[in-house]
Amino acid sequence: MAENMLETITSLSKRRGFVYQNSEIYGGMSALYDYGPLGAELRNNLHDLWWKKMVHQRADVYGIDGRNILHPKVWEASGHIKGFADALVEDKVTHERFAADKLVEDQLGVSVKSNDIETINTYIKEGKLKSPHGNPITEAKNINQLMAAEIGTVEGDKMKVYLKGESCQNIYVNYKQVLDSMHPKIPFGIAQIGRAFRNEITLGQFLFRQREFDQADVQYFVHPSEASRYYEEWKEIRWNYYINELGINEERLRWQQHSEDERAFYARDAWDIQYNFEGMGFKEIEGLHDRSNYDLTQHQKFSGVDLSYTNPQTKESFIPFIVECSGGFDRSFLAVLFDAYYEDEVNDRIVLKLKPTLAPYKAAVFPLVKNKEDIVTKAKEIFNKLSDDYSVAWDDRGNIGKRYYSQDEIGTPWCITVDYETLEEGSVTVRDRDTMEQIRVSVKEIGEFVQDKLR
Ligand code: ATP
């Protein structure tokens, strides 16, 4: 196995067009990454799958797509302006900065809220904490993570706004509009895949911790008496999603409950789904929170708009409780890559054993030789036919063995070669990524073959 998996995955991602450093030709922007051609495909597949499972296949969930800028009062109401801070400490020798709560966790084995400078500074004063280099550190100070921007054209008349610190705020703010336009009955959910922006302190973990990233949220609105039941239901749904839909090895997943110290004061319960990133350990990929009625109560208070729900039958009026499933898209993407990466030493190849539904290309089409017109024309026909329904790769470079290995490394499940037999008998060679087995399939049936396999 690779020595440093994060480095291996980072370099494979760059070399094969999955993920690039943002603004690389200008020296790069740290903790910002762009998706390349294959990464964009994989990301779209993750997006479509999540939407299908969480929105399309659920009559009780409504999908929305909100902007990255919201009214600044949203962040007052949500508590982000006051409390969305992380305690930062500086190494007195190297002047490097670190997130203090992570040092507490690593060095003292206890968890602490990321903005609890009082407790953190007590540890520092008692000499219990140092920098990861062993040097003394400064007192902790809280740094707000919200990213500010300005809106408006006239100098002096510009409005200070914040880029979304968490994507889900669109959902709370649009809850009433969804109620009024779609008339859902409680329990129901609002889902969104959206951006979040955070001035993070700890950097350098590739896609895992970025300053701009995507979150996929289901916020499920329930009667207060049913919150615990639905919380358990959603925990099961989301756990199974990672295993059954993303194909992640269950042994590399675990639940981690937030201790009372870590939990937001309004949260009644909070659990994270963590993935065991080789070399990095178990890390959060999705947070599930029983958020009580905090969000809607706050927005009702700050906006002055009644956000209660009235049961049409009983006429009971109440502010719904919210069960939140908030997953990080970039972290799922990374977990999927870690999980799929396989060094096949026997056959001297690297394989991304991605679920075929997630693979950037569902198939690759090769003309055996590129200077034989009949073969190339037939291969083009097959490429065109398949690409009506799927993303398909085309490769006519080098020998077939090299082309197979190149597709294995990006996870293409089936390679289809058009050869001399195709012209004579109307069949192609289909080679399977995982078993490396080759079979002949009739050209007429190739579309059905791929469709059946993907089912
Ligand atoms: P962490 O403790 O790792 O900073 P968090 O508890 O702040 O994460 P949440 O606010 O619960 O994270 O956000 C929900 C999800 O968004 C997380 O489970 C994670 O997958 C993703 N996420 C959070 N911060 C980042 C980031 N800086 N880069 C990429 N994804 C992130």
Boltz pocket constraint, residues with backbone or C-beta under 6 A from the ligand:
constraints:
  - pocket:
      binder: B
      contacts: [[A, 166], [A, 198], [A, 200], [A, 207], [A, 208], [A, 209], [A, 210], [A, 211], [A, 212], [A, 213], [A, 214], [A, 215], [A, 284], [A, 285], [A, 286], [A, 287], [A, 326], [A, 327], [A, 328], [A, 329], [A, 330], [A, 331]]
      max_distance: 6.0
